[in-house]
Amino acid sequence: MRTSLVGAGTVVIALAIAAGRADAAPVGHPKLPQITGEVLDREGGACVGVTIIARGSSRALATFETTTDASGRFRLDGVPAGTYWFIALDAGRSGSSPALPVSTGHLDVVLRLDDEPVRA
C-alpha cells in the first residue's frame, strides 16, 4: 500500500507496507519495522547530510537519529512499533511529518525541507 499526504506544502509522506515477504520473522519473534526515506529540497533535489530524528509520541518510546547519505536517503534500524514524528534538520531549514504509526513491515518517509525552523 502506498499513500501520499501533503501538509502545509512542506512534507510529503509515502507509506509502503510490505506483506507476505520472504524475510518475515519466525512465529513468536516479532520483526522490527524497516524504516527508510529521503529528504528533498523545495525543488525536489536530494539533501545530503541532513539529520533525521524519529521522536516517539510517548515517554516509553525512545528517540532515534540518523543522517542522510550522498543520495539524500536514510535508514533507521531498531525502531520498535509505535507512533513517531519524523523531523529533518539542516542549517536554516527543516521539515517534519505528522505523527505516523510504525508497525511491522516497511515504512518509507519522504520529507521536504522548508526554509522555516521546526516549531517545538
N, C-alpha and C positions, 0 to 999 in steps of 0.2 A: 504494500500500500504506500502511495506517495501523496503527500498533501503539502500544498504551499500556502503560506499565510504571509500577508504583508501588513505591518503595523507602523504607522506614522512615517512611512517612507524610509525607514532606516533598517528594518530587519526582514529578511526572508528566511523562512524556516522550511526545510524539506525533511519529511519524516519517511523513513523506509523501514518497514517491519519485515524481517526475514522469517519465513515459516518453512517448516519441513526441511531444514538444512542438514546436510550430511555431518556437519561438525557439532550437532546438538549434544548437550551433556547427557551422560547416562542417567537413567531414572534414579531419583533420590539425591542427585547432585545438581543443585541449581546453577545455571550458567549465568555469568555476569553479562550485562548488556555490552554490546560493541558500539562505541560512540565515535563517530568520525565527523569531519566537517571541513568547511573552508571559510575564509574571511575575504570579502571583496570590498573594493572602494566604491565610490559613487558611480564610477564609470564601468564597473564590473571587472576591474583588474584585480589580480591576486595580491594580497597583502602579506608580506614576508616579515617574520619576527614579531608578530603580534601576540601578546599574552592572552590566553584563553582561560577563563575561570568558570567552573561549574559550581554554583553555590546551592546547597541543599535548602529546601524550604522549611526544614525543621532542625532543631538542635541536634537530633540524633544522626543527621546526615552530615558528613564531612564536606569540606570544600576541596576541590581538585583543580590543579593548574597545569597548563602545558603551553607550548609556543608553536606558532605556525611554522611550517618548513619553507623551503625555497619555492614551492608551488602554492603557498598560501593555505595548505591543508594542515589539519591537526587530527590527533587521535588521543582519546582519553581512555586509559585502562584502569580496571579495578574499581569502577564506579558502581556501587550497589543500586538496586532498584529504588526508586523514589521520585520525587518531583524536584526539578532543578531549574535555576535560571542560568543561562549561558551568557557570559559577558566577554566582549573583545575590547582590549585596551591597547592603545598605541599613542605615541606622542601627539597630544592635542586632538585625538579622535577616539571615538568609542562606538560600540554597538551592543545591543543586548536583545535577548529573546524574552517572550513572556514565560511564565512557569510552564515547563514541559514535563510530562510523565515519562520516566525512563523505566523500562522493564526489560525482560529478556528479549533478545532479538537485536536488531540493528537500528540505530538512530543516526541520521545524517543531518547535521545542523549547518545552515548557511547563514552567516552573519554579515551584515553590510555596515561598514564603518561610516559614521557621520562626523561632522566637524564639531559636534557639541559633546561636552563631557557627560559621563554616566551620572545619572541622578541617584543618590542613595535612598 
